[in-house]
Amino acid sequence: MMKQLVDKTGHESAAAQEVLPGDLMTNRQRAQLVLVLGALIAIGPLTIDMYLPALPAITAGLQTTETAVQLTLTGTLVGLALGQLLIGPLSDVVGRRVPLLAGLAAHIVASVLCVFAPNIEVLGGLRVLQGLGIAAATVVATAVVRDLFSGASFARIFSRLMLVMGLAPILAPTLGSGLLSWTDWRGVFAALAVLGALLIVVAAFRLPETLPVARRRHGGVSATLRDYRRLLNDRAFVGLVLVAGLAMAALFAYVSGSSFVLQQEYGLDEQQFGIAFGAGAVGLIGATQFNVRLLRRYTPQQILVSALIAGTAAGLLLVMFAATGIGGLGTLLASLWLVLAAAGLALPNAPALAMSRHSEAAGTAAALLGAVQFGIGALSAPLAGLFGTGSVPMAIVIAGGMAAALIVMLLVVPRAGLGTVDPDLAIALH
């Protein structure tokens, strides 16, 4: 039935351009769509985070260094960043299904090969391939919502998907810890391969093509390059993208360093680490949901600046507690929680402001935004590792990311030129 709605609306778009396929769906069909797209979006954070409790075990098992193991996380983020730049425009040309199925297939192959990785170099290369695979799932899921819905309907559907995006990082380390209680780190990648296999079957049979041929973009590489050039010439857009990327860098410095800090420095076991990591993720996703309420009284600009100020202050407290040891693990986790909550307020508003400037090239703008966010995030993981795997290097990179984002927001982004944000878009990105 969903395929029939997509096909019918695609053929009749010239006669009724205001009617999108999603407008014709029943509540049951929308619920089914949310489940399918939610599963596709979830594979990203699960692939990134589920192996985090195993990082110390991988270090010992492959007889390598903590920094080298952290680079496997960087590899995933690099693949995710590059994949979005390539797959986003490609899906506008050839449709959604082919890039999605190819990406999921690449993820399955990479996950299976990770199970048998003989050394850290091979594992790092395969993690890049995994990143490319989850980039396809992330980009296509977002594009499908844009194909089927607009306005308030888009906002409601996308907000539900963002809840999935928020819950998956909370559950991923806990799932990884559970797997490690009866298998080794290679079993985590076997589980990811099984998950990928299930998703490719679901996508093949339950997700139709949502971009009719008549609506596909033409002009090839030159048109895509023109779009990217126009975006990069917008100073405010570039500044906001950098703000989002630097805030993401603070987040991924925590993601890559927390397993070593909490398990090796503070003595938590794998299960305790999963609980502590989940508590931080609760702060992050809780702030994103609270942000919807704040938007009823304040502008995205006001919330973003306030969040960056609070995040910088919390980051400086984190550095102090990490360096002095005052209060032990309690004060470290509390200051980390405050930084993550501030990031939860900053990360949705910066993209909302950036995307509001280029509705004519929303797909390309989203691809560039995602690439920069995960690209800068990829750099933060090895940066912290270069100075060791203790709490102080991690805290410095986290605080530095938030402080740099604040500086860019205040000095580079011209406030007067930001304009207004579509309320539906602002809510959809939270």
C-alpha positions as MATLAB code, in Angstrom:
seq = 'MMKQLVDKTGHESAAAQEVLPGDLMTNRQRAQLVLVLGALIAIGPLTIDMYLPALPAITAGLQTTETAVQLTLTGTLVGLALGQLLIGPLSDVVGRRVPLLAGLAAHIVASVLCVFAPNIEVLGGLRVLQGLGIAAATVVATAVVRDLFSGASFARIFSRLMLVMGLAPILAPTLGSGLLSWTDWRGVFAALAVLGALLIVVAAFRLPETLPVARRRHGGVSATLRDYRRLLNDRAFVGLVLVAGLAMAALFAYVSGSSFVLQQEYGLDEQQFGIAFGAGAVGLIGATQFNVRLLRRYTPQQILVSALIAGTAAGLLLVMFAATGIGGLGTLLASLWLVLAAAGLALPNAPALAMSRHSEAAGTAAALLGAVQFGIGALSAPLAGLFGTGSVPMAIVIAGGMAAALIVMLLVVPRAGLGTVDPDLAIALH';
ca = [
       0.000    0.000    0.000;
       2.775    2.450    0.855;
       4.420    1.743   -2.515;
       1.146    2.474   -4.304;
       0.830    5.807   -2.534;
       4.372    6.768   -3.464;
       3.939    5.770   -7.112;
       0.545    7.430   -7.467;
       1.662   10.726   -5.988;
       4.855   10.696   -8.040;
       2.933   10.355  -11.321;
       0.326   12.932  -10.380;
       2.699   15.492   -8.886;
       2.226   17.889  -11.778;
      -1.508   18.028  -11.147;
      -1.391   18.207   -7.372;
       1.993   19.435   -6.287;
       0.757   20.337   -2.816;
      -0.099   16.709   -2.010;
       2.813   14.560   -0.815;
       2.670   10.769   -0.370;
       2.836   11.096    3.399;
      -0.384   13.106    3.396;
      -2.233   10.050    2.062;
      -0.855    7.587    4.600;
      -2.922    6.131    7.401;
      -1.686    6.278   10.989;
      -0.715    2.609   10.752;
       1.340    3.222    7.620;
       3.085    6.176    9.261;
       3.862    4.061   12.321;
       5.317    1.357   10.071;
       7.437    3.958    8.283;
       8.749    5.352   11.567;
       9.746    1.850   12.701;
      11.626    1.128    9.465;
      13.386    4.495    9.299;
      14.083    4.432   13.034;
      15.850    1.094   12.654;
      17.921    2.493    9.784;
      18.918    5.567   11.794;
      19.720    3.476   14.880;
      22.388    1.455   13.078;
      24.617    4.550   13.060;
      24.984    5.106   16.817;
      24.939    1.358   17.427;
      27.903    0.897   15.066;
      29.744    3.840   16.616;
      29.044    3.155   20.293;
      28.362   -0.546   20.838;
      32.044   -1.486   20.861;
      33.113    1.299   23.252;
      33.229   -0.935   26.373;
      35.584   -3.241   24.431;
      38.236   -0.606   23.581;
      40.595   -1.651   26.408;
      40.080   -5.322   25.455;
      40.853   -4.553   21.788;
      44.036   -2.762   22.884;
      45.203   -5.857   24.737;
      43.914   -8.370   22.187;
      45.611   -6.771   19.173;
      48.675   -5.761   21.204;
      48.455   -2.116   20.227;
      48.153    1.306   21.868;
      45.144    3.164   23.223;
      45.662    5.923   20.645;
      45.641    3.427   17.776;
      42.395    1.913   19.053;
      40.818    5.363   19.322;
      41.712    5.866   15.657;
      39.287    3.050   14.781;
      36.524    5.327   16.054;
      38.000    8.130   13.969;
      37.886    5.840   10.931;
      34.162    5.265   11.416;
      33.502    8.993   11.691;
      35.643    9.736    8.618;
      33.659    7.188    6.618;
      30.422    8.671    7.936;
      31.497   12.215    7.006;
      32.734   11.375    3.500;
      29.802    9.079    2.872;
      27.292   11.828    3.522;
      29.016   14.143    1.028;
      28.886   11.448   -1.656;
      25.684    9.579   -0.929;
      23.472   12.599   -0.250;
      23.774   14.106   -3.755;
      23.885   10.613   -5.325;
      20.528    9.696   -3.810;
      19.022   12.853   -5.328;
      20.107   11.598   -8.768;
      19.518    7.825   -8.756;
      16.869    7.516   -6.054;
      16.965    6.308   -2.447;
      16.903    2.518   -2.619;
      20.097    1.776   -4.557;
      22.441    3.820   -2.302;
      20.691    2.485    0.807;
      20.938   -1.196   -0.119;
      24.536   -0.780   -1.326;
      25.473    0.972    1.915;
      23.897   -1.698    4.093;
      25.664   -4.402    2.075;
      28.991   -2.634    2.622;
      28.247   -2.433    6.354;
      27.537   -6.173    6.543;
      30.737   -7.099    4.691;
      32.836   -4.753    6.831;
      31.297   -6.065   10.071;
      31.976   -9.695    9.125;
      35.578   -8.883    8.216;
      36.023   -6.994   11.518;
      35.329  -10.285   13.311;
      38.479  -11.721   11.709;
      40.654   -8.562   11.737;
      44.231   -9.709   12.442;
      45.618   -6.329   13.489;
      44.643   -2.767   14.328;
      45.432   -1.446   10.832;
      42.950   -3.782    9.177;
      40.342   -3.069   11.837;
      40.744    0.683   11.312;
      40.295    0.360    7.539;
      37.190   -1.773    7.965;
      35.721    0.762   10.370;
      35.967    3.372    7.587;
      33.909    1.048    5.381;
      31.392    0.629    8.201;
      31.147    4.408    8.394;
      30.346    4.631    4.689;
      27.591    2.066    5.176;
      25.907    3.877    8.064;
      26.211    7.159    6.131;
      23.916    5.666    3.489;
      21.365    4.640    6.104;
      21.454    8.033    7.836;
      21.232   10.158    4.686;
      18.571    8.065    2.987;
      16.351    7.875    6.078;
      16.405   11.666    6.347;
      15.785   12.079    2.613;
      12.828    9.679    2.679;
      11.109   11.808    5.335;
      11.732   14.884    3.194;
      10.288   13.065    0.132;
       7.081   12.074    1.888;
       6.319   14.930    4.266;
       6.606   18.687    4.672;
       5.792   21.313    7.271;
       4.307   20.173   10.563;
       4.028   16.545    9.390;
       7.744   16.512    8.626;
       8.469   17.965   12.065;
       6.428   15.333   13.891;
       7.872   12.358   12.005;
      11.438   13.609   12.238;
      11.145   14.367   15.949;
      10.178   10.743   16.553;
      13.227    9.614   14.600;
      15.434   11.928   16.664;
      14.189   10.199   19.805;
      15.435    6.934   18.288;
      18.719    8.671   17.477;
      18.964    9.743   21.098;
      18.009    6.417   22.659;
      20.357    4.325   20.501;
      23.591    5.798   21.972;
      22.185    5.213   25.464;
      21.462    1.562   24.759;
      24.504    0.808   22.581;
      27.232    0.615   25.273;
      24.862   -1.297   27.534;
      24.196   -3.800   24.732;
      27.919   -4.006   24.087;
      28.590   -4.625   27.770;
      26.001   -7.389   27.786;
      27.586   -9.065   24.767;
      31.014   -8.845   26.380;
      29.747  -10.735   29.396;
      29.584  -13.920   27.290;
      31.750  -13.225   24.234;
      34.820  -11.199   23.319;
      35.069   -7.950   21.328;
      34.835   -9.788   18.019;
      31.348  -10.914   18.988;
      30.228   -7.268   19.014;
      31.049   -6.993   15.306;
      29.298  -10.288   14.619;
      26.174   -8.817   16.213;
      26.488   -5.710   14.012;
      26.698   -7.949   10.932;
      23.491   -9.727   11.957;
      21.786   -6.379   12.543;
      22.867   -5.181    9.099;
      21.519   -8.359    7.494;
      18.143   -7.880    9.173;
      17.977   -4.242    8.067;
      18.810   -4.959    4.434;
      15.918   -7.461    4.318;
      13.552   -4.941    5.930;
      14.670   -2.154    3.581;
      14.369   -4.348    0.495;
      10.817   -5.486    1.235;
       9.263   -2.738    3.375;
      10.713    0.530    2.063;
       9.712    1.514   -1.496;
      11.424    4.090   -3.673;
      10.208    7.515   -2.491;
      11.843    9.755   -5.116;
      10.033    9.473   -8.467;
      12.119    9.901  -11.614;
      10.392   13.205  -12.385;
      11.674   14.707   -9.123;
      15.283   13.527   -9.388;
      18.010   16.114   -9.701;
      19.808   16.609  -13.004;
      23.041   18.357  -13.897;
      25.481   15.775  -12.607;
      28.675   16.620  -10.775;
      28.804   20.222  -11.965;
      25.421   21.045  -10.405;
      26.468   19.464   -7.120;
      29.720   21.426   -7.102;
      27.829   24.653   -7.764;
      25.602   23.961   -4.769;
      28.598   23.301   -2.542;
      30.343   26.464   -3.773;
      27.279   28.586   -3.030;
      27.065   27.162    0.483;
      30.742   27.723    1.192;
      30.448   31.361    0.097;
      27.861   32.007    2.802;
      29.879   33.218    5.805;
      27.085   32.767    8.321;
      26.307   29.244    7.078;
      29.966   28.214    7.274;
      30.261   29.691   10.762;
      27.194   27.846   12.015;
      28.442   24.605   10.491;
      31.746   25.091   12.310;
      29.890   25.758   15.563;
      27.996   22.485   15.136;
      31.216   20.653   14.258;
      33.161   21.971   17.248;
      30.328   21.086   19.615;
      30.333   17.619   18.051;
      34.104   17.454   18.624;
      33.535   17.941   22.347;
      30.951   15.162   22.289;
      33.190   12.684   20.461;
      36.183   13.467   22.670;
      33.972   12.159   25.468;
      32.795    9.173   23.398;
      36.330    8.101   22.462;
      38.012    8.776   25.801;
      35.404    7.855   28.394;
      35.925    4.084   28.220;
      39.629    4.426   29.064;
      39.087    7.119   31.713;
      36.215    5.427   33.522;
      37.490    1.843   33.277;
      41.252    2.244   33.627;
      41.589    5.413   35.701;
      38.511    5.049   37.901;
      38.205    1.251   37.935;
      34.684    0.779   36.536;
      33.985   -2.578   34.927;
      32.345   -2.919   31.509;
      28.803   -3.048   32.880;
      29.338   -0.055   35.198;
      30.783    1.887   32.290;
      27.662    1.177   30.251;
      25.503    2.637   33.034;
      27.698    5.742   33.417;
      27.797    6.320   29.670;
      24.041    5.922   29.475;
      23.551    8.534   32.212;
      25.505   11.034   30.111;
      23.426   10.206   27.062;
      20.265   10.773   29.115;
      21.505   14.304   29.857;
      22.198   14.901   26.171;
      18.874   13.657   24.816;
      16.935   15.181   27.724;
      18.342   18.589   26.832;
      17.342   18.187   23.183;
      13.748   17.498   24.222;
      13.719   20.377   26.724;
      14.940   22.597   23.892;
      11.537   22.244   22.204;
       9.969   23.958   25.214;
      12.638   26.664   25.271;
      11.934   27.481   21.621;
       8.443   28.638   22.616;
       9.987   31.533   24.567;
      13.457   32.112   23.111;
      15.033   32.277   19.668;
      17.447   29.578   18.489;
      20.226   32.213   18.514;
      19.623   32.991   22.198;
      19.532   29.328   23.190;
      22.645   28.514   21.164;
      24.776   31.309   22.641;
      23.604   30.539   26.195;
      24.277   26.818   25.730;
      27.808   27.464   24.446;
      28.574   29.779   27.385;
      27.266   27.178   29.850;
      29.110   24.376   28.059;
      32.399   26.283   28.121;
      32.013   27.000   31.838;
      31.183   23.350   32.553;
      34.159   22.289   30.432;
      36.513   24.450   32.483;
      35.104   22.899   35.662;
      35.705   19.479   34.118;
      39.354   20.350   33.480;
      39.751   21.548   37.076;
      38.173   18.435   38.588;
      40.169   16.135   36.303;
      43.465   17.875   37.105;
      42.970   18.169   40.867;
      40.890   15.082   41.616;
      38.605   17.125   43.871;
      35.450   15.132   44.566;
      36.695   12.080   42.691;
      34.480   10.322   40.180;
      31.329   12.130   41.329;
      32.414   15.645   40.358;
      33.946   14.364   37.108;
      30.679   12.729   36.041;
      28.615   15.725   37.173;
      30.657   18.196   35.128;
      30.607   15.825   32.168;
      26.822   15.628   32.458;
      26.576   19.438   32.362;
      28.756   19.628   29.244;
      26.648   16.981   27.505;
      23.430   18.772   28.452;
      24.830   22.012   27.014;
      25.777   20.139   23.837;
      22.225   18.800   23.708;
      20.987   22.390   23.516;
      23.653   23.607   21.086;
      23.693   20.786   18.535;
      20.070   21.111   17.337;
      19.995   24.922   17.164;
      23.157   25.417   15.107;
      21.904   23.114   12.302;
      18.427   24.695   12.444;
      19.923   28.157   11.897;
      22.221   26.900    9.149;
      19.557   24.906    7.279;
      17.109   27.816    7.372;
      19.440   29.788    5.095;
      19.393   27.355    2.157;
      16.029   25.677    1.719;
      16.664   25.583   -2.055;
      19.530   23.124   -1.524;
      18.447   21.390    1.657;
      19.860   17.977    0.743;
      23.317   19.269   -0.148;
      23.333   21.595    2.865;
      22.435   18.688    5.158;
      25.191   16.544    3.623;
      27.795   19.287    4.123;
      26.607   19.929    7.659;
      26.793   16.252    8.586;
      30.189   15.818    6.940;
      31.711   18.736    8.844;
      30.156   17.651   12.133;
      31.474   14.110   11.951;
      34.713   15.181   10.246;
      35.668   17.525   13.076;
      34.418   14.935   15.543;
      36.754   12.420   13.933;
      39.718   14.707   14.606;
      38.889   15.109   18.294;
      39.281   11.400   19.118;
      42.981   11.040   18.195;
      43.726   14.575   19.425;
      42.865   13.565   22.976;
      44.719   10.267   22.571;
      47.945   11.991   21.505;
      48.334   13.336   25.043;
      47.376   10.110   26.773;
      44.133    8.390   27.714;
      43.644   10.010   31.116;
      40.891   12.327   32.248;
      42.916   15.536   31.828;
      43.558   15.236   28.053;
      39.941   14.265   27.485;
      38.717   17.191   29.574;
      40.973   19.671   27.756;
      39.702   18.623   24.322;
      36.066   18.727   25.514;
      36.466   22.196   27.015;
      38.459   23.361   23.994;
      35.729   22.245   21.599;
      33.012   24.107   23.481;
      35.159   27.234   23.887;
      36.104   27.264   20.191;
      32.435   26.893   19.228;
      31.571   29.883   21.423;
      34.337   31.998   19.871;
      33.191   31.171   16.337;
      29.592   31.944   17.243;
      30.462   35.338   18.704;
      33.129   36.467   16.256;
      32.460   34.757   12.919;
      28.708   34.332   12.674;
      27.057   37.714   12.017;
      24.004   37.768   14.273;
      22.199   40.361   12.208;
      22.411   38.184    9.122;
      20.901   35.013   10.579;
      17.309   35.868    9.841;
      14.420   33.805   11.176;
      13.969   30.072   11.456;
      10.917   28.179   10.284;
       9.337   26.862   13.555;
       8.612   23.488   11.925;
      12.267   23.161   10.902;
      13.504   24.174   14.340;
      11.289   21.553   16.012;
      12.148   18.890   13.437;
      15.847   19.170   14.217;
      15.339   18.493   17.936;
];
